[in-house]
Amino acid sequence: MSIVKINVLNVPAEQREVLEKRFASRAGTVESSDGFEWFELLRPVEGTDDYLVYTRWRDEAAFQAWMEGPMKAAHQGAGDRPKPAASGSTVWSFEVVQQAAPKA
């Protein structure tokens, strides 16, 4: 089954809009990456400043290929990159062992 990577981004309140705009204008290379299955940016509602960046992949190899290719290139860009909106980041990794979809 698939794997899930959740990037936990600690984003101060004054940087939330910046982060969301950056994700909205991202290049979209993840969507065309081999093995990519799903993406969601989750905004905290209460009790935390942590955004969750949820991605789902066919397998670990597909995720690593994206990390070493398109994602690495996008984050290395020119030296005039803006300051990160997040003050910290942690990646959680999971294997999907069960799943369900709405019944038709």
MMTF fields as JSON, N, C-alpha, C and O atoms, coordinates in Angstrom:
{
  "mmtfVersion": "1.0.0",
  "mmtfProducer": "UNKNOWN",
  "numBonds": 415,
  "numAtoms": 416,
  "numGroups": 104,
  "numChains": 1,
  "numModels": 1,
  "chainsPerModel": [1],
  "groupsPerChain": [104],
  "chainIdList": ["A"],
  "bondAtomList": [4, 2, 8, 6, 12, 10, 16, 14, 20, 18, 24, 22, 28, 26, 32, 30, 36, 34, 40, 38, 44, 42, 48, 46, 52, 50, 56, 54, 60, 58, 64, 62, 68, 66, 72, 70, 76, 74, 80, 78, 84, 82, 88, 86, 92, 90, 96, 94, 100, 98, 104, 102, 108, 106, 112, 110, 116, 114, 120, 118, 124, 122, 128, 126, 132, 130, 136, 134, 140, 138, 144, 142, 148, 146, 152, 150, 156, 154, 160, 158, 164, 162, 168, 166, 172, 170, 176, 174, 180, 178, 184, 182, 188, 186, 192, 190, 196, 194, 200, 198, 204, 202, 208, 206, 212, 210, 216, 214, 220, 218, 224, 222, 228, 226, 232, 230, 236, 234, 240, 238, 244, 242, 248, 246, 252, 250, 256, 254, 260, 258, 264, 262, 268, 266, 272, 270, 276, 274, 280, 278, 284, 282, 288, 286, 292, 290, 296, 294, 300, 298, 304, 302, 308, 306, 312, 310, 316, 314, 320, 318, 324, 322, 328, 326, 332, 330, 336, 334, 340, 338, 344, 342, 348, 346, 352, 350, 356, 354, 360, 358, 364, 362, 368, 366, 372, 370, 376, 374, 380, 378, 384, 382, 388, 386, 392, 390, 396, 394, 400, 398, 404, 402, 408, 406, 412, 410],
  "bondOrderList": [1, 1, 1, 1, 1, 1, 1, 1, 1, 1, 1, 1, 1, 1, 1, 1, 1, 1, 1, 1, 1, 1, 1, 1, 1, 1, 1, 1, 1, 1, 1, 1, 1, 1, 1, 1, 1, 1, 1, 1, 1, 1, 1, 1, 1, 1, 1, 1, 1, 1, 1, 1, 1, 1, 1, 1, 1, 1, 1, 1, 1, 1, 1, 1, 1, 1, 1, 1, 1, 1, 1, 1, 1, 1, 1, 1, 1, 1, 1, 1, 1, 1, 1, 1, 1, 1, 1, 1, 1, 1, 1, 1, 1, 1, 1, 1, 1, 1, 1, 1, 1, 1, 1],
  "groupList": [{"groupName": "MET", "atomNameList": ["N", "CA", "C", "O"], "elementList": ["N", "C", "C", "O"], "formalChargeList": [0, 0, 0, 0], "bondAtomList": [1, 0, 2, 1, 3, 2], "bondOrderList": [1, 1, 2], "singleLetterCode": "M", "chemCompType": "L-PEPTIDE LINKING"}, {"groupName": "SER", "atomNameList": ["N", "CA", "C", "O"], "elementList": ["N", "C", "C", "O"], "formalChargeList": [0, 0, 0, 0], "bondAtomList": [1, 0, 2, 1, 3, 2], "bondOrderList": [1, 1, 2], "singleLetterCode": "S", "chemCompType": "L-PEPTIDE LINKING"}, {"groupName": "ILE", "atomNameList": ["N", "CA", "C", "O"], "elementList": ["N", "C", "C", "O"], "formalChargeList": [0, 0, 0, 0], "bondAtomList": [1, 0, 2, 1, 3, 2], "bondOrderList": [1, 1, 2], "singleLetterCode": "I", "chemCompType": "L-PEPTIDE LINKING"}, {"groupName": "VAL", "atomNameList": ["N", "CA", "C", "O"], "elementList": ["N", "C", "C", "O"], "formalChargeList": [0, 0, 0, 0], "bondAtomList": [1, 0, 2, 1, 3, 2], "bondOrderList": [1, 1, 2], "singleLetterCode": "V", "chemCompType": "L-PEPTIDE LINKING"}, {"groupName": "LYS", "atomNameList": ["N", "CA", "C", "O"], "elementList": ["N", "C", "C", "O"], "formalChargeList": [0, 0, 0, 0], "bondAtomList": [1, 0, 2, 1, 3, 2], "bondOrderList": [1, 1, 2], "singleLetterCode": "K", "chemCompType": "L-PEPTIDE LINKING"}, {"groupName": "ASN", "atomNameList": ["N", "CA", "C", "O"], "elementList": ["N", "C", "C", "O"], "formalChargeList": [0, 0, 0, 0], "bondAtomList": [1, 0, 2, 1, 3, 2], "bondOrderList": [1, 1, 2], "singleLetterCode": "N", "chemCompType": "L-PEPTIDE LINKING"}, {"groupName": "LEU", "atomNameList": ["N", "CA", "C", "O"], "elementList": ["N", "C", "C", "O"], "formalChargeList": [0, 0, 0, 0], "bondAtomList": [1, 0, 2, 1, 3, 2], "bondOrderList": [1, 1, 2], "singleLetterCode": "L", "chemCompType": "L-PEPTIDE LINKING"}, {"groupName": "PRO", "atomNameList": ["N", "CA", "C", "O"], "elementList": ["N", "C", "C", "O"], "formalChargeList": [0, 0, 0, 0], "bondAtomList": [1, 0, 2, 1, 3, 2], "bondOrderList": [1, 1, 2], "singleLetterCode": "P", "chemCompType": "L-PEPTIDE LINKING"}, {"groupName": "ALA", "atomNameList": ["N", "CA", "C", "O"], "elementList": ["N", "C", "C", "O"], "formalChargeList": [0, 0, 0, 0], "bondAtomList": [1, 0, 2, 1, 3, 2], "bondOrderList": [1, 1, 2], "singleLetterCode": "A", "chemCompType": "L-PEPTIDE LINKING"}, {"groupName": "GLU", "atomNameList": ["N", "CA", "C", "O"], "elementList": ["N", "C", "C", "O"], "formalChargeList": [0, 0, 0, 0], "bondAtomList": [1, 0, 2, 1, 3, 2], "bondOrderList": [1, 1, 2], "singleLetterCode": "E", "chemCompType": "L-PEPTIDE LINKING"}, {"groupName": "GLN", "atomNameList": ["N", "CA", "C", "O"], "elementList": ["N", "C", "C", "O"], "formalChargeList": [0, 0, 0, 0], "bondAtomList": [1, 0, 2, 1, 3, 2], "bondOrderList": [1, 1, 2], "singleLetterCode": "Q", "chemCompType": "L-PEPTIDE LINKING"}, {"groupName": "ARG", "atomNameList": ["N", "CA", "C", "O"], "elementList": ["N", "C", "C", "O"], "formalChargeList": [0, 0, 0, 0], "bondAtomList": [1, 0, 2, 1, 3, 2], "bondOrderList": [1, 1, 2], "singleLetterCode": "R", "chemCompType": "L-PEPTIDE LINKING"}, {"groupName": "PHE", "atomNameList": ["N", "CA", "C", "O"], "elementList": ["N", "C", "C", "O"], "formalChargeList": [0, 0, 0, 0], "bondAtomList": [1, 0, 2, 1, 3, 2], "bondOrderList": [1, 1, 2], "singleLetterCode": "F", "chemCompType": "L-PEPTIDE LINKING"}, {"groupName": "GLY", "atomNameList": ["N", "CA", "C", "O"], "elementList": ["N", "C", "C", "O"], "formalChargeList": [0, 0, 0, 0], "bondAtomList": [1, 0, 2, 1, 3, 2], "bondOrderList": [1, 1, 2], "singleLetterCode": "G", "chemCompType": "PEPTIDE LINKING"}, {"groupName": "THR", "atomNameList": ["N", "CA", "C", "O"], "elementList": ["N", "C", "C", "O"], "formalChargeList": [0, 0, 0, 0], "bondAtomList": [1, 0, 2, 1, 3, 2], "bondOrderList": [1, 1, 2], "singleLetterCode": "T", "chemCompType": "L-PEPTIDE LINKING"}, {"groupName": "ASP", "atomNameList": ["N", "CA", "C", "O"], "elementList": ["N", "C", "C", "O"], "formalChargeList": [0, 0, 0, 0], "bondAtomList": [1, 0, 2, 1, 3, 2], "bondOrderList": [1, 1, 2], "singleLetterCode": "D", "chemCompType": "L-PEPTIDE LINKING"}, {"groupName": "TRP", "atomNameList": ["N", "CA", "C", "O"], "elementList": ["N", "C", "C", "O"], "formalChargeList": [0, 0, 0, 0], "bondAtomList": [1, 0, 2, 1, 3, 2], "bondOrderList": [1, 1, 2], "singleLetterCode": "W", "chemCompType": "L-PEPTIDE LINKING"}, {"groupName": "TYR", "atomNameList": ["N", "CA", "C", "O"], "elementList": ["N", "C", "C", "O"], "formalChargeList": [0, 0, 0, 0], "bondAtomList": [1, 0, 2, 1, 3, 2], "bondOrderList": [1, 1, 2], "singleLetterCode": "Y", "chemCompType": "L-PEPTIDE LINKING"}, {"groupName": "HIS", "atomNameList": ["N", "CA", "C", "O"], "elementList": ["N", "C", "C", "O"], "formalChargeList": [0, 0, 0, 0], "bondAtomList": [1, 0, 2, 1, 3, 2], "bondOrderList": [1, 1, 2], "singleLetterCode": "H", "chemCompType": "L-PEPTIDE LINKING"}],
  "groupTypeList": [0, 1, 2, 3, 4, 2, 5, 3, 6, 5, 3, 7, 8, 9, 10, 11, 9, 3, 6, 9, 4, 11, 12, 8, 1, 11, 8, 13, 14, 3, 9, 1, 1, 15, 13, 12, 9, 16, 12, 9, 6, 6, 11, 7, 3, 9, 13, 14, 15, 15, 17, 6, 3, 17, 14, 11, 16, 11, 15, 9, 8, 8, 12, 10, 8, 16, 0, 9, 13, 7, 0, 4, 8, 8, 18, 10, 13, 8, 13, 15, 11, 7, 4, 7, 8, 8, 1, 13, 1, 14, 3, 16, 1, 12, 9, 3, 3, 10, 10, 8, 8, 7, 4, 8],
  "groupIdList": [1, 2, 3, 4, 5, 6, 7, 8, 9, 10, 11, 12, 13, 14, 15, 16, 17, 18, 19, 20, 21, 22, 23, 24, 25, 26, 27, 28, 29, 30, 31, 32, 33, 34, 35, 36, 37, 38, 39, 40, 41, 42, 43, 44, 45, 46, 47, 48, 49, 50, 51, 52, 53, 54, 55, 56, 57, 58, 59, 60, 61, 62, 63, 64, 65, 66, 67, 68, 69, 70, 71, 72, 73, 74, 75, 76, 77, 78, 79, 80, 81, 82, 83, 84, 85, 86, 87, 88, 89, 90, 91, 92, 93, 94, 95, 96, 97, 98, 99, 100, 101, 102, 103, 104],
  "secStructList": [7, 7, 3, 3, 3, 3, 3, 3, 3, 3, 7, 7, 4, 4, 4, 2, 2, 2, 2, 2, 2, 2, 2, 2, 6, 1, 7, 7, 4, 4, 4, 4, 1, 6, 6, 3, 3, 3, 3, 3, 3, 3, 7, 7, 7, 1, 1, 7, 7, 3, 3, 3, 3, 3, 3, 3, 3, 1, 7, 2, 2, 2, 2, 2, 2, 2, 0, 0, 0, 0, 0, 2, 2, 2, 2, 2, 7, 7, 6, 6, 7, 7, 7, 7, 1, 7, 1, 3, 3, 3, 3, 3, 3, 3, 3, 7, 7, 7, 7, 7, 7, 7, 7, 7],
  "xCoordList": [0.828, 0.0, 0.869, 2.096, 0.231, 0.876, 1.583, 1.416, 2.386, 2.985, 2.511, 2.149, 2.522, 2.108, 3.267, 3.908, 3.526, 4.513, 3.769, 3.073, 3.919, 3.275, 4.382, 5.117, 4.488, 5.456, 4.738, 3.791, 5.186, 4.589, 5.363, 6.542, 4.687, 5.317, 4.793, 3.59, 5.675, 5.275, 5.279, 6.328, 4.094, 3.922, 3.301, 2.139, 4.059, 3.491, 2.288, 2.222, 1.355, 0.103, 0.348, -0.386, 1.362, 1.61, 2.183, 2.291, 2.549, 3.098, 2.13, 2.448, 0.962, 0.007, -0.366, -0.328, -0.72, -1.121, 0.03, -0.187, 1.249, 2.428, 2.578, 2.76, 2.502, 2.64, 1.568, 1.876, 0.326, -0.768, -0.633, -0.919, -0.203, 0.003, 1.133, 1.044, 2.185, 3.303, 2.864, 3.227, 2.089, 1.605, 0.643, 0.66, -0.193, -1.143, -0.428, -0.936, 0.739, 1.446, 2.604, 3.418, 2.684, 3.786, 3.752, 2.719, 4.871, 5.02, 4.127, 3.805, 3.719, 2.849, 3.588, 2.969, 4.903, 5.663, 5.316, 5.486, 4.833, 4.525, 3.408, 3.431, 2.434, 1.294, 1.682, 0.988, 2.769, 3.187, 4.328, 4.888, 4.669, 5.75, 5.277, 4.169, 6.125, 5.818, 5.591, 6.423, 4.495, 4.189, 3.429, 3.027, 3.224, 2.459, 0.982, 0.444, 0.318, -1.097, -1.991, -3.145, -1.485, -2.383, -1.596, -0.489, -2.158, -1.583, -2.7, -3.772, -2.455, -3.351, -2.512, -1.57, -2.859, -2.294, -3.381, -4.464, -3.098, -4.088, -3.762, -2.691, -4.702, -4.551, -5.054, -6.126, -4.293, -4.772, -5.99, -6.089, -6.901, -8.13, -8.033, -8.482, -7.448, -7.345, -6.223, -5.928, -5.603, -4.665, -3.25, -2.428, -2.928, -1.579, -1.283, -2.196, -0.01, 0.438, 0.973, 1.595, 0.746, 1.293, 0.363, -0.773, 0.872, 0.217, 0.702, 1.827, -0.131, 0.27, 0.248, -0.75, 1.357, 1.44, 1.397, 2.371, 0.249, -0.01, 0.256, -0.354, 1.158, 1.347, 1.286, 1.698, 0.765, 0.634, 1.339, 1.209, 2.09, 2.938, 2.743, 2.351, 3.017, 2.919, 3.837, 3.452, 5.07, 6.043, 7.151, 7.199, 8.025, 9.127, 10.05, 10.549, 10.282, 11.172, 10.632, 11.402, 9.326, 8.727, 8.901, 9.221, 8.692, 8.877, 10.327, 10.593, 11.26, 12.683, 13.108, 13.918, 12.579, 12.899, 12.43, 13.133, 11.253, 10.757, 11.615, 11.94, 11.986, 12.813, 14.168, 14.664, 14.76, 16.088, 16.058, 17.093, 14.878, 14.756, 14.018, 14.597, 12.729, 11.962, 11.902, 12.025, 11.717, 11.602, 12.926, 12.945, 14.015, 15.331, 15.633, 16.121, 15.348, 15.592, 14.749, 15.231, 13.495, 12.601, 13.061, 12.904, 13.62, 14.045, 15.449, 15.84, 16.215, 17.562, 17.589, 18.514, 16.63, 16.516, 17.579, 18.67, 17.29, 18.23, 18.472, 17.689, 19.537, 19.905, 18.989, 19.134, 18.054, 17.159, 15.834, 14.814, 15.864, 14.646, 14.168, 14.983, 12.854, 12.334, 12.562, 12.767, 12.519, 12.666, 11.541, 10.403, 11.843, 10.778, 9.657, 9.908, 8.428, 7.277, 7.193, 6.666, 7.705, 7.656, 8.891, 9.98, 8.714, 9.841, 10.453, 11.49, 9.831, 10.347, 9.597, 8.496, 10.208, 9.607, 10.019, 11.171, 9.06, 9.296, 8.54, 7.419, 9.131, 8.437, 8.058, 8.893, 6.779, 6.274, 6.063, 5.624, 6.367, 6.205, 5.291, 5.391, 4.398, 3.434, 3.259, 3.435, 2.914, 2.46, 0.947, 0.412, 0.265, -1.184, -1.453, -1.027, -2.162, -2.471, -3.954, -4.331, -4.794, -6.214, -6.692, -6.147, -7.704, -8.314, -9.772, -10.181, -10.545, -11.951, -12.349, -11.762, -13.321, -13.891, -15.399, -15.951, -16.07, -17.534, -18.185, -17.72, -19.257, -20.006, -20.819, -21.332, -20.921, -21.634, -23.116, -23.861],
  "yCoordList": [-1.191, 0.0, 1.25, 1.172, 2.364, 3.665, 4.073, 3.457, 5.146, 5.773, 7.223, 7.829, 7.759, 9.142, 9.875, 9.36, 11.075, 11.968, 13.22, 13.849, 13.577, 14.775, 15.703, 15.382, 16.852, 17.858, 18.807, 19.487, 18.851, 19.696, 21.017, 21.054, 22.096, 23.412, 24.316, 24.566, 24.801, 25.74, 27.13, 27.646, 27.731, 28.995, 30.022, 29.886, 31.045, 32.101, 32.747, 32.805, 33.223, 33.792, 34.84, 34.889, 35.674, 36.741, 36.226, 36.991, 34.95, 34.374, 33.431, 32.915, 33.201, 32.245, 32.614, 31.764, 33.855, 34.287, 34.121, 33.724, 34.424, 34.261, 32.798, 32.491, 31.902, 30.473, 30.003, 29.319, 30.36, 29.907, 30.448, 29.736, 31.689, 32.255, 31.539, 31.293, 31.207, 30.484, 29.111, 28.695, 28.406, 27.101, 27.255, 26.435, 28.291, 28.509, 28.798, 28.452, 29.427, 29.792, 28.85, 29.145, 27.721, 26.789, 26.255, 26.286, 25.778, 25.342, 24.161, 23.982, 23.353, 22.212, 20.994, 20.085, 20.954, 19.81, 18.509, 17.434, 18.587, 17.354, 16.582, 15.352, 17.296, 16.622, 15.747, 14.777, 16.075, 15.276, 14.312, 13.676, 14.206, 13.306, 11.854, 11.549, 10.976, 9.557, 9.051, 9.274, 8.389, 7.811, 8.723, 8.295, 9.988, 10.918, 10.545, 10.238, 10.572, 10.222, 11.33, 11.443, 12.161, 13.14, 14.219, 13.972, 15.418, 16.547, 17.306, 17.499, 17.74, 18.648, 19.546, 19.087, 20.834, 21.766, 21.993, 22.479, 21.643, 21.718, 22.878, 22.919, 23.82, 24.993, 24.659, 24.071, 25.027, 24.78, 25.633, 26.778, 25.079, 25.777, 26.311, 27.421, 25.519, 25.964, 25.227, 24.071, 25.92, 25.286, 25.059, 24.533, 25.434, 25.202, 26.164, 26.704, 26.368, 27.134, 26.197, 26.656, 24.902, 23.918, 23.656, 23.213, 23.941, 23.531, 22.12, 21.76, 21.327, 20.0, 19.972, 20.324, 19.551, 19.354, 17.848, 17.141, 17.369, 15.939, 15.53, 16.07, 14.584, 14.007, 12.489, 11.902, 11.882, 10.424, 9.95, 10.548, 8.856, 8.342, 6.844, 6.135, 6.378, 4.948, 4.144, 3.088, 4.65, 3.964, 4.936, 6.066, 4.496, 5.331, 5.756, 6.882, 4.866, 5.19, 6.381, 7.246, 6.426, 7.544, 8.852, 9.882, 8.81, 10.012, 10.478, 11.665, 9.552, 9.922, 10.476, 11.402, 9.93, 10.448, 11.892, 12.719, 12.2, 13.582, 14.481, 15.602, 14.005, 14.794, 15.136, 16.25, 14.19, 14.397, 15.072, 15.513, 15.153, 15.774, 17.089, 18.11, 17.081, 18.326, 19.151, 20.374, 18.517, 19.281, 19.95, 21.117, 19.239, 19.798, 20.978, 22.013, 20.827, 21.904, 23.132, 24.261, 22.914, 24.036, 24.802, 26.021, 24.111, 24.761, 25.354, 26.135, 24.99, 25.521, 26.798, 27.593, 27.032, 28.231, 29.29, 28.998, 30.487, 31.601, 32.026, 31.69, 32.751, 33.195, 34.255, 34.619, 34.757, 35.817, 35.264, 35.952, 34.029, 33.415, 34.162, 34.604, 34.308, 34.976, 34.131, 32.919, 34.791, 34.12, 33.101, 33.373, 31.932, 30.941, 31.489, 32.251, 31.096, 31.503, 30.674, 31.138, 29.463, 28.574, 28.776, 29.046, 28.646, 28.78, 27.429, 27.375, 26.352, 25.014, 23.995, 24.261, 22.809, 21.779, 20.399, 20.178, 19.475, 18.078, 17.224, 17.568, 16.114, 15.217, 13.933, 13.278, 13.589, 12.332, 11.373, 11.801, 10.098, 9.091, 7.976, 7.522, 7.542, 6.498, 5.561, 5.968, 4.313, 3.379, 3.269, 3.218, 3.232, 3.051, 1.565, 0.746, 1.223, -0.187, -0.484, -1.635, 0.544, 0.409, 1.715, 2.781, 1.625, 2.816, 2.542, 1.39, 3.604, 3.481, 4.689, 5.761, 4.526, 5.62, 5.612, 4.598, 6.717, 6.729, 5.627, 5.305, 5.065, 4.07, 4.782, 5.881, 4.141, 4.735, 4.861, 5.338],
  "zCoordList": [0.0, 0.0, 0.0, 0.053, -0.058, -0.15, 1.14, 2.192, 1.016, 2.184, 2.262, 1.254, 3.465, 3.708, 4.361, 5.277, 3.882, 4.488, 4.926, 4.129, 6.19, 6.722, 7.204, 8.138, 6.556, 6.962, 7.912, 7.518, 9.156, 10.175, 10.177, 10.528, 9.782, 9.69, 10.795, 10.876, 11.635, 12.67, 12.045, 11.66, 11.949, 11.243, 12.181, 12.564, 12.553, 13.395, 12.711, 11.483, 13.499, 12.971, 11.896, 10.909, 12.066, 11.095, 9.772, 8.813, 9.707, 8.472, 7.763, 6.691, 8.34, 7.754, 6.322, 5.432, 6.098, 4.759, 3.765, 2.62, 4.203, 3.346, 2.941, 1.763, 3.912, 3.624, 2.648, 1.671, 2.902, 2.043, 0.625, -0.337, 0.486, -0.858, -1.588, -2.791, -0.867, -1.499, -1.983, -3.084, -1.173, -1.619, -2.795, -3.713, -2.782, -3.877, -5.19, -6.257, -5.129, -6.348, -6.669, -7.544, -5.969, -6.198, -7.626, -8.295, -8.064, -9.459, -9.817, -10.992, -8.851, -9.137, -9.644, -10.198, -9.467, -9.976, -9.275, -9.851, -8.042, -7.318, -8.018, -8.052, -8.575, -9.198, -10.387, -10.691, -11.053, -12.206, -11.872, -12.765, -10.597, -10.194, -10.194, -9.752, -10.691, -10.723, -9.301, -8.423, -9.077, -7.78, -6.834, -5.753, -7.23, -6.398, -6.436, -7.5, -5.265, -5.196, -4.637, -5.05, -3.697, -3.075, -2.371, -1.891, -2.304, -1.561, -0.863, -1.435, 0.376, 1.087, 1.984, 2.63, 2.021, 2.986, 4.027, 3.7, 5.28, 6.341, 7.278, 7.883, 7.389, 8.257, 9.656, 9.797, 10.704, 12.06, 12.378, 11.935, 13.138, 13.503, 14.931, 15.217, 15.818, 17.212, 17.924, 17.624, 18.874, 19.783, 19.289, 20.04, 18.047, 17.54, 16.395, 15.77, 16.133, 14.962, 13.891, 12.933, 14.03, 13.099, 11.915, 12.082, 10.722, 9.479, 9.166, 9.514, 8.517, 8.068, 6.546, 5.919, 5.969, 4.521, 4.308, 4.567, 3.83, 3.688, 2.239, 1.316, 2.044, 0.707, 0.821, 1.821, -0.219, -0.273, -1.539, -2.607, -1.39, -2.466, -2.658, -1.732, -3.854, -4.16, -3.253, -2.751, -3.039, -2.195, -1.797, -2.283, -0.923, -0.43, -1.564, -1.568, -2.528, -3.646, -4.453, -4.87, -4.67, -5.415, -4.65, -5.242, -3.338, -2.518, -2.57, -2.76, -2.404, -2.413, -3.771, -3.828, -4.856, -6.19, -6.327, -6.908, -5.798, -5.831, -4.948, -5.34, -3.76, -2.848, -3.46, -3.293, -4.158, -4.731, -6.097, -6.595, -6.702, -8.017, -7.966, -7.597, -8.338, -8.44, -7.152, -7.209, -6.002, -4.766, -4.426, -4.035, -4.566, -4.26, -5.183, -4.729, -6.462, -7.422, -7.101, -7.193, -6.725, -6.424, -5.19, -5.128, -4.219, -2.982, -3.064, -2.197, -4.102, -4.224, -5.042, -4.876, -5.908, -6.731, -6.565, -6.075, -6.954, -6.89, -5.444, -4.555, -5.215, -3.887, -3.311, -2.144, -4.092, -3.616, -3.095, -3.104, -2.648, -2.111, -0.876, -0.066, -0.723, 0.475, 1.729, 1.655, 2.861, 4.154, 4.322, 3.94, 4.888, 5.103, 5.987, 6.921, 5.687, 6.499, 7.774, 8.785, 7.73, 8.889, 9.755, 9.248, 11.051, 11.964, 12.317, 12.979, 11.889, 12.147, 11.314, 10.833, 11.143, 10.306, 10.805, 11.177, 10.807, 11.154, 10.149, 9.775, 9.702, 8.774, 9.499, 10.123, 9.4, 9.94, 8.763, 7.695, 8.941, 7.89, 8.376, 9.516, 7.49, 7.818, 6.631, 5.482, 6.907, 5.883, 6.001, 7.108, 4.881, 4.889, 5.068, 4.254, 6.137, 6.389, 6.189, 5.971, 6.261, 5.969, 5.365, 5.651, 4.538, 3.977, 3.647, 3.499, 3.534, 3.193, 2.377, 2.519, 1.544, 0.753, 0.974, 1.401, 0.691, 0.843, 0.002, -1.091, 0.53, -0.239, -1.309, -1.1, -2.44, -3.591, -3.321, -4.177]
}
